[in-house]
Amino acid sequence: MDKIKLKPAFTDERGSIWDIVSDETIHHSGYLISKKDSIRGKHFHKEQKQYTILLHGKMRIILKNLLDPNAKLEKIELDEMEMILIPSFHYHSLEAITDCECLILTSKSRTSEGYEEDTIRVDDIDSFTLETN
């Protein structure tokens, strides 16, 4: 999984414009504030994909592609103004290395009943196996 270093699309004496996501349908945007050493997520989504953009601080993302039985855990550290796209069926946890703030953009709404049906929580990723039928 690659992280993307965001850069301004346009800069002048007034400031800058940052293009975050283009040509995508976003049904939810959220602002996440995490205290140092806190862990969030520890789940995956069956349909939803998620853009995580770190605005302030430092964060470690733990990922695993659950569709690949040979996949290993990936650890990616995000610095300010870096982004990662988390596809569906990718376990993810967000670990705050420092106090941090990030923007979360998702392809499914968190306000609909479908969010909970699409979210599968995983307490122990090391022993978790995706059951496919």
N, C-alpha and C positions, 0 to 999 in steps of 0.2 A: 504494500500500500504506500503510495507516495503522498507526501505533503506538498502543498503548493505555497510558495512564498508570494503573498499578495503585494502588488505594487500599484501605485496610482496610475490610472488610465490617462489622467490629465492633471497638470499642475500649472498654476500661475500665481501671481502676487496675492490672489484672494484665498488660496489654499489648494486643495486637491479633490479629485473625484476618484472613487475606488469602485470598480466594477467587480462585484463579488460573484454573482451567478447570472448566467445568460442562457436563454433558450431552455429553461426548465420551469416546470410547474411547482410552485411552493405553496403548500397548504397550511403551513405553520411556521412562525418565526418566534423564537424564544430567546431571552437574555438570561444567561446562567451565571450566577455568582457562587464561587466555591472557595471555602477557607482552605488554607494550607493543610495538606495531608488528608483531605477528604476524598472519598471515592464515590463516584456516581455511575449510573448505568448498570453494568453487570448483566446485560441482556442482549438480545438480538431481535430483529424485526423480520417477519416473513415477506413483507412487501415494501415497507418504507425504506427509502434511502435518506441519509442525513449528512448535511454539510455542517461541520464544526469549525468555526472561525475564532481563533484566540485573539482577543482584543488587548488584554493586559495580563501579565504574569507569565507563568510557565506551567505547562500541563503535559502529562504522559498519557498517551492513548494506548491501551492494550487491545489488540485485535486478533481475531482468528476467523479464517474463512471456513465456515462450518460445512460448506458444500464439498470441500476437498478433504477426504479422510486422512491425507498425509500432511495437512497444513500444520504449521507450528505457530505458536503465539508470536505475534509481532509487538514490539514496543517502539512507539514513535513519540518523540518529544516535540511538542509544538512551542515555538516562541511567538512573541507578539506579531500579529498580522500574518500568521500562517494558518492554512486551512487544510482540512482533510475531508474527503468524501468517503462515507461509510456506506457501502452497498447493503442491500438486503442480505440476510443469512450470514452476516458478519457480526460475531460477538464483539462487544465493545464495552470497555469501562474507561472512565475519565478520572484520572488521578491528579489532584492539584499539587504540584511541586511547590508552588508559592500560592498566596492568595491570588485568585485569577478571575477573569470575567471573559465569557465567550458568547458568541451569537450562534444559535442553533437554527438551521433552516431544514425543514423536512418536507417530504413529498406526501405525507399524510397528516391530517389534522389531529391534534391531541384532544380536541374537544368532543370528537365523535366517539360512539361506542366502539368503533372499529379499532381504535388505538390499542386498547387493552387486549383485544383478540389478536392483534398483530405483534404484540410485545411478549417475548418469551424470556422470563427471568432465569438466570443461571447463577447459582450460588458458587459452584466450584467448576470452573472451566477446564481444569486439568483432568477431571474425571467425566466430563460431559461428552456424550455422543449424540449426534443428530439422528433421530429415527426417521427414516424415509420409508414411505409405503409405495 
